[in-house]
Amino acid sequence: MVYITGLAVHQASTAYRGQGKTDEKAAFVIADQARMRQDLGLLRSGDEIAVDLRTLTARRLDLVNERIRQTNRLRAQLLAFFPALERVLDTRRVRSCC
């Protein structure tokens, strides 16, 4: 397993054609960069860096899921009191804090 920084993936993605920022494109860029580049550090499952990355990734996923739950609860409460808001507000486009 190798580690590629987000900045490196972002910079490399400009060289690949395709629509904007999608999960499929990011996965392709990461896989292609891992295949082509020789300067990437190897991670072993017991490495401290690998453990830290796994912890940070899990924490980020928890934060994202909590944000989604908060948004859905707020949207449900608003729509319970003001059903017309769904037509006026686009509640699917909530700015991310993270």
Rosetta blueprint (number, residue, H / E / L):
1 M L
2 V E
3 Y L
4 I L
5 T L
6 G H
7 L H
8 A H
9 V H
10 H H
11 Q H
12 A H
13 S H
14 T L
15 A L
16 Y L
17 R L
18 G L
19 Q L
20 G L
21 K L
22 T L
23 D H
24 E H
25 K H
26 A H
27 A H
28 F H
29 V H
30 I H
31 A H
32 D H
33 Q H
34 A H
35 R H
36 M H
37 R L
38 Q L
39 D L
40 L L
41 G L
42 L E
43 L L
44 R L
45 S L
46 G L
47 D L
48 E H
49 I H
50 A H
51 V H
52 D H
53 L H
54 R H
55 T H
56 L H
57 T H
58 A H
59 R H
60 R H
61 L H
62 D H
63 L H
64 V H
65 N H
66 E H
67 R H
68 I H
69 R H
70 Q H
71 T H
72 N H
73 R H
74 L H
75 R H
76 A H
77 Q H
78 L H
79 L H
80 A H
81 F H
82 F L
83 P L
84 A L
85 L H
86 E H
87 R H
88 V H
89 L L
90 D L
91 T L
92 R L
93 R L
94 V L
95 R L
96 S L
97 C L
98 C L
